[in-house]
Amino acid sequence: MSELDLVPCGIASFDDDGTLLSVNTAFCDLLGYPAEELLGMHVQKVLTPGSRVFYSTHLFPLLKLYGVADEIYLALRSKDGRDVPVLLNSRRREGVTTCAFLRTLLRDRYEDELLAARRVAEQANAAKAKFLSMMSHDLRTPLTTIHGHAGLLTANVYGALTPEQREAMERIQGAVEVLMRMIGDILSFARLESGKVSIHPRPVAVAEAVARAEALLRLRFEEEDLAFASDGCEATVLADPDRLQQILLNLLTNAIKFTPRGGRISAECERDGERVRVHVRDSGIGIAPEQIGRVFDPFVQLGEQSNDTARRGVGLGLAISRDLAHAMGGEITVKSVPGEGSTFTIELPSA
C-alpha cells in the first residue's frame, strides 16, 4: 500500500494526453472501479458529459497556462453510471497533472434549496408588485371622481355653499390629494421594484430642472410662508429629465413638510470633475442621528412622532428618489443637524 492510499480523498494523475497514470484507493472506491481498469483509461471517461466539455474548454487550458486549478466544482461518472459531485484541486508539473477529488455530499442539495427559495421569493415579489400596481390603479378612479365633484361643489356649480360647507369640501379635497400622492408613491415604488421603470438619460440643465420644480411648488412655498432661493447653477447633468424632476419634487416637498413657517429652502449645485452635486437645503427641524441611516429605507417616515398623516406621507418618497438616482448612475446622501435643518445632495454624472 502506498502513502497515497492513506489519503482520505481521491488522488489521480494523468498526462497531457489525458491518460490516467496513477490512482489511489479512495479514487477507486469513489467511482467503483478497480485500479487496473482505471490505469491507461482516458480521464474524460470518468467525467460526466458536462464536465468533459468543461475539462476541454476551461480546466486543461487553465492548467497549461498557470499550472494550478483550485476549488473547481464538477461531477465524475462512476462505473455504474452515477454522477459523483466533487471539488477538484490540481497541479500540473512537467506534463503531468495531479488532482485531488473531495466528494461534496450536501452542496447539490443546498444549491437546489437556494434556487427553490429564490424562485419563491421572485414569484412573491412579482405578485406583490402586481397587486400594488392593480390596487393603485383601481383606487385612483374613484378618488379622481370624488376630487372632481368636490371641486364642482366648491366652485358653486350646484349652488352657493355656506362657509361651513365650503370648509368641509376643501377638507375633502385636501384628503383626496393626500391619498392620490400616497397612491402615486406606491405605484412608483412597485414599478421600480419590478424593473418596469424606463430611464432615458440625456443632457439636462440643472437650473431649468430646479426652476420647473420651483414653479410647481411655488403656491406651497407661499402657503407655508417659506423663502426659496436657487444659485442659478449652469451645470448640465446626464439624466432622465422626468426622473430628475421627480427627485427634486420629492426632496423639495420633504423640505416644505419639515420646515417651520418663515424658514428658508434653497437649491444649489457644484461641479466636481465628472460629477455634479445638487444640494437641497432647508432650515427645518432636522433629522435625529438615529434616523439618518434609515431615511432612504422604504416605508420609513421622517418625523414619526407626528400624528399628521398628510405631513408624514407613506414613507416612500426618499426610497423612490434614491432608486431613481441609482438607475441614472447617481446617488443621494443626506446631512442634518437636529433643530438647524437638513441638506439632501443629488450626485449625477456631468454631461
C-alpha positions as MATLAB code, in Angstrom:
seq = 'MSELDLVPCGIASFDDDGTLLSVNTAFCDLLGYPAEELLGMHVQKVLTPGSRVFYSTHLFPLLKLYGVADEIYLALRSKDGRDVPVLLNSRRREGVTTCAFLRTLLRDRYEDELLAARRVAEQANAAKAKFLSMMSHDLRTPLTTIHGHAGLLTANVYGALTPEQREAMERIQGAVEVLMRMIGDILSFARLESGKVSIHPRPVAVAEAVARAEALLRLRFEEEDLAFASDGCEATVLADPDRLQQILLNLLTNAIKFTPRGGRISAECERDGERVRVHVRDSGIGIAPEQIGRVFDPFVQLGEQSNDTARRGVGLGLAISRDLAHAMGGEITVKSVPGEGSTFTIELPSA';
ca = [
       0.000    0.000    0.000;
       1.380    3.405   -0.977;
       1.173    6.555    1.119;
      -1.453    7.957   -1.294;
      -3.764    5.093   -0.345;
      -3.866    6.507    3.192;
      -5.194    9.877    1.991;
      -8.975   10.184    2.634;
      -9.692   11.900   -0.705;
      -9.376   10.627   -4.260;
      -5.993   11.204   -5.929;
      -5.362   10.674   -9.633;
      -2.708   11.811  -12.098;
      -2.765   11.926  -15.892;
      -0.512   13.159  -18.669;
      -1.283   15.886  -21.194;
      -2.916   13.310  -23.447;
      -5.439   12.625  -20.673;
      -4.198    9.075  -19.911;
      -4.564    8.121  -16.262;
      -1.135    7.257  -14.853;
      -1.903    6.615  -11.189;
      -4.894    6.428   -8.836;
      -5.241    5.808   -5.130;
      -7.661    3.545   -3.292;
     -10.036    6.389   -2.346;
     -10.387    7.388   -6.020;
     -11.181    3.789   -6.995;
     -13.741    3.486   -4.195;
     -15.269    6.815   -5.222;
     -16.042    5.537   -8.714;
     -16.375    1.792   -8.120;
     -13.502    0.830  -10.474;
     -10.580   -1.468   -9.749;
      -7.224    0.298  -10.112;
      -6.084   -1.862  -13.045;
      -9.169   -0.884  -15.038;
      -8.638    2.847  -14.469;
      -4.932    2.912  -15.329;
      -4.477    3.692  -19.018;
      -8.072    4.947  -19.326;
      -8.642    8.468  -20.648;
      -9.591   10.839  -17.843;
     -12.647   12.097  -19.756;
     -14.223    8.641  -19.470;
     -14.713    9.215  -15.736;
     -16.293   12.649  -16.287;
     -19.941   13.461  -16.922;
     -20.752   14.954  -20.371;
     -20.913   18.475  -18.980;
     -17.640   18.052  -17.092;
     -15.958   16.741  -20.274;
     -16.825   19.980  -22.045;
     -15.566   21.979  -19.078;
     -12.328   19.950  -18.979;
     -11.608   20.571  -22.677;
     -12.580   24.242  -22.829;
     -11.568   25.553  -19.400;
      -9.821   23.208  -16.978;
      -6.999   21.799  -19.134;
      -6.216   25.168  -20.819;
      -6.098   26.707  -17.336;
      -3.648   24.045  -16.161;
      -1.416   24.500  -19.219;
      -1.385   28.268  -18.749;
      -0.953   28.532  -14.975;
      -0.221   25.006  -13.767;
      -2.819   25.385  -10.995;
      -6.600   24.978  -10.698;
      -8.178   25.204   -7.246;
     -11.695   24.603   -5.910;
     -13.239   23.547   -9.213;
     -16.701   22.066   -8.830;
     -17.502   19.283  -11.309;
     -19.049   15.813  -11.484;
     -17.419   12.409  -12.061;
     -19.222    9.444  -13.636;
     -18.985    6.172  -11.632;
     -18.759    2.712  -13.182;
     -22.447    2.081  -12.513;
     -23.446    5.418  -14.141;
     -23.954    7.560  -11.055;
     -22.959   11.228  -11.008;
     -20.498   11.921   -8.203;
     -20.129   15.662   -7.401;
     -16.597   16.567   -6.302;
     -14.420   19.561   -5.512;
     -11.182   19.457   -7.508;
      -7.748   20.867   -6.697;
      -4.997   20.181   -9.224;
      -1.359   20.888  -10.091;
       0.462   20.371  -13.399;
       4.236   19.730  -13.452;
       6.325   18.644  -16.445;
       3.357   17.451  -18.458;
       1.713   15.506  -15.613;
      -1.370   16.750  -13.757;
      -2.161   15.503  -10.256;
      -5.681   16.036   -8.932;
      -7.258   15.698   -5.504;
     -11.016   14.953   -5.569;
     -13.099   15.688   -2.463;
     -16.666   14.434   -2.609;
     -19.343   17.063   -1.891;
     -22.321   15.333   -0.351;
     -24.558   18.306    0.532;
     -23.642   21.031   -1.955;
     -26.140   19.931   -4.621;
     -28.948   19.770   -2.103;
     -28.120   23.203   -0.683;
     -27.899   24.709   -4.170;
     -31.284   23.232   -5.113;
     -32.793   24.614   -1.899;
     -31.318   28.054   -2.546;
     -32.608   28.078   -6.123;
     -36.062   26.977   -4.968;
     -36.103   29.687   -2.285;
     -35.039   32.279   -4.846;
     -37.828   31.247   -7.226;
     -40.387   31.516   -4.408;
     -39.061   34.967   -3.448;
     -39.154   36.173   -7.062;
     -42.717   34.909   -7.502;
     -43.789   36.592   -4.247;
     -42.117   39.843   -5.276;
     -43.802   39.756   -8.694;
     -47.189   39.069   -7.083;
     -46.669   41.943   -4.628;
     -45.702   44.359   -7.396;
     -48.712   43.307   -9.478;
     -51.044   43.709   -6.503;
     -49.701   47.163   -5.659;
     -49.995   48.289   -9.265;
     -53.575   46.998   -9.610;
     -54.571   48.475   -6.253;
     -53.138   51.866   -7.140;
     -54.914   51.994  -10.500;
     -58.225   50.779   -9.056;
     -58.152   53.341   -6.233;
     -57.272   56.284   -8.431;
     -60.515   56.186  -10.427;
     -62.986   56.701   -7.531;
     -60.654   59.198   -5.844;
     -60.471   61.255   -9.030;
     -64.282   61.264   -9.166;
     -64.544   62.395   -5.531;
     -61.986   65.143   -6.089;
     -63.707   66.332   -9.271;
     -67.193   66.541   -7.753;
     -65.820   68.252   -4.638;
     -64.230   70.819   -6.939;
     -67.524   71.384   -8.731;
     -69.307   71.924   -5.411;
     -66.600   74.313   -4.215;
     -66.937   76.268   -7.485;
     -70.684   76.742   -6.746;
     -71.692   74.822   -9.867;
     -74.643   73.313   -7.970;
     -75.425   76.402   -5.934;
     -73.759   78.563   -3.315;
     -72.233   76.866   -0.283;
     -72.287   78.094    3.264;
     -68.881   78.849    4.821;
     -69.119   75.630    6.837;
     -69.957   73.585    3.733;
     -67.089   75.171    1.765;
     -64.648   74.373    4.558;
     -65.851   70.762    4.628;
     -65.453   70.411    0.853;
     -61.929   71.861    0.999;
     -61.055   69.294    3.658;
     -62.392   66.531    1.412;
     -60.277   67.816   -1.490;
     -57.200   68.018    0.709;
     -57.685   64.465    1.984;
     -58.133   63.155   -1.570;
     -54.947   64.923   -2.697;
     -53.012   63.265    0.145;
     -54.369   59.858   -0.844;
     -53.510   60.466   -4.502;
     -49.918   61.341   -3.580;
     -49.632   58.194   -1.463;
     -51.015   56.037   -4.263;
     -48.621   57.651   -6.733;
     -45.678   56.817   -4.445;
     -46.831   53.210   -4.037;
     -47.248   52.812   -7.802;
     -43.801   54.297   -8.499;
     -42.225   52.032   -5.888;
     -43.933   48.951   -7.353;
     -42.666   49.828  -10.829;
     -39.123   50.331   -9.563;
     -39.114   47.009   -7.693;
     -40.410   45.137  -10.739;
     -37.871   46.815  -13.035;
     -40.582   48.379  -15.201;
     -39.332   51.961  -14.932;
     -37.511   53.008  -18.090;
     -34.688   55.535  -17.886;
     -33.773   57.702  -20.902;
     -30.720   59.810  -19.978;
     -29.879   62.959  -21.915;
     -28.204   66.273  -21.068;
     -30.377   68.262  -18.630;
     -29.651   71.802  -17.446;
     -29.813   71.798  -13.640;
     -31.063   75.389  -13.474;
     -34.010   74.578  -15.743;
     -34.916   71.455  -13.741;
     -34.828   73.413  -10.468;
     -36.889   76.248  -11.984;
     -39.601   73.815  -13.133;
     -39.777   72.217   -9.696;
     -39.950   75.626   -8.002;
     -42.781   76.714  -10.321;
     -44.807   73.613   -9.459;
     -44.320   74.183   -5.718;
     -44.498   77.999   -5.651;
     -48.006   78.010   -4.169;
     -46.878   75.612   -1.411;
     -43.947   77.894   -0.563;
     -46.307   80.872   -0.298;
     -48.892   78.984    1.762;
     -46.228   77.864    4.250;
     -44.530   81.307    4.259;
     -41.204   79.799    3.165;
     -38.470   81.601    1.242;
     -36.948   79.722   -1.690;
     -33.652   80.553   -3.409;
     -31.555   78.991   -6.152;
     -27.977   79.830   -7.159;
     -28.840   79.512  -10.881;
     -26.312   76.747  -11.414;
     -25.195   76.450  -15.025;
     -24.100   72.793  -14.785;
     -25.584   70.136  -17.049;
     -26.130   66.543  -15.929;
     -26.752   63.308  -17.790;
     -30.164   62.234  -16.513;
     -33.722   61.395  -17.430;
     -35.443   64.814  -17.173;
     -38.719   63.381  -15.848;
     -36.953   61.270  -13.205;
     -34.740   64.169  -12.128;
     -37.879   66.311  -11.831;
     -39.480   63.620   -9.663;
     -36.437   63.519   -7.362;
     -36.327   67.308   -6.989;
     -40.055   67.470   -6.239;
     -39.718   64.728   -3.611;
     -36.797   66.474   -1.880;
     -38.364   69.942   -2.015;
     -41.724   68.601   -0.786;
     -39.950   66.967    2.168;
     -38.186   70.243    2.905;
     -41.533   72.070    2.919;
     -43.089   69.478    5.245;
     -40.414   69.794    7.909;
     -39.525   73.487    7.747;
     -41.464   75.802   10.098;
     -43.197   78.904    8.750;
     -40.787   81.711    7.941;
     -37.985   79.238    7.159;
     -35.662   79.006    4.172;
     -35.191   76.394    1.440;
     -32.560   76.538   -1.275;
     -31.242   74.547   -4.227;
     -27.571   74.908   -5.140;
     -25.156   72.911   -7.242;
     -21.426   72.381   -7.697;
     -19.189   70.572  -10.177;
     -16.612   68.037   -9.043;
     -14.743   66.629  -12.020;
     -17.134   64.451  -13.980;
     -19.846   64.668  -11.324;
     -22.381   67.348  -10.421;
     -23.890   67.709   -6.955;
     -27.248   69.406   -6.381;
     -27.848   70.377   -2.745;
     -31.393   70.882   -1.439;
     -31.064   72.688    1.916;
     -33.667   73.685    4.476;
     -33.740   75.390    7.870;
     -36.209   72.830    9.225;
     -36.405   70.594   12.258;
     -33.600   68.316   11.043;
     -33.260   64.566   11.394;
     -32.321   62.731   14.566;
     -28.925   60.935   14.349;
     -30.556   57.532   14.887;
     -32.801   58.127   11.858;
     -30.115   59.251    9.388;
     -29.209   55.691    8.418;
     -32.855   54.779    7.764;
     -34.273   57.761    5.889;
     -33.903   56.099    2.469;
     -35.469   52.795    3.548;
     -38.964   52.042    2.160;
     -41.900   52.978    4.424;
     -39.684   54.813    6.923;
     -41.380   58.090    7.787;
     -39.457   61.148    8.915;
     -40.972   62.846   11.914;
     -42.787   59.696   13.079;
     -43.584   61.471   16.311;
     -46.228   63.442   14.417;
     -49.764   62.157   14.030;
     -50.277   64.314   10.927;
     -50.595   61.730    8.136;
     -50.712   64.406    5.462;
     -47.365   65.694    6.708;
     -45.689   62.304    7.155;
     -46.919   60.615    3.973;
     -46.411   56.928    3.264;
     -42.629   56.930    3.615;
     -41.652   56.106    0.034;
     -40.556   59.422   -1.466;
     -36.918   59.220   -0.406;
     -36.645   55.498   -1.222;
     -38.003   56.159   -4.707;
     -35.645   59.115   -5.167;
     -32.626   57.043   -4.177;
     -33.557   54.203   -6.540;
     -34.127   56.628   -9.407;
     -30.751   58.260   -8.747;
     -29.065   54.842   -8.769;
     -30.779   54.000  -12.064;
     -29.239   57.137  -13.580;
     -25.740   56.333  -12.295;
     -26.040   58.701   -9.357;
     -26.508   58.792   -5.602;
     -28.399   60.691   -2.903;
     -26.919   61.467    0.510;
     -28.079   63.488    3.499;
     -26.520   65.562    6.272;
     -28.602   67.005    9.077;
     -28.381   68.761   12.411;
     -31.494   68.486   14.612;
     -33.063   71.902   15.075;
     -30.958   73.511   12.338;
     -32.024   71.790    9.121;
     -31.046   69.161    6.552;
     -29.152   69.017    3.267;
     -30.015   66.333    0.708;
     -27.454   66.018   -2.085;
     -28.163   64.515   -5.518;
     -24.975   63.451   -7.278;
     -25.219   62.712  -11.026;
     -22.821   62.319  -13.966;
     -21.883   65.558  -15.655;
     -22.916   65.965  -19.283;
];
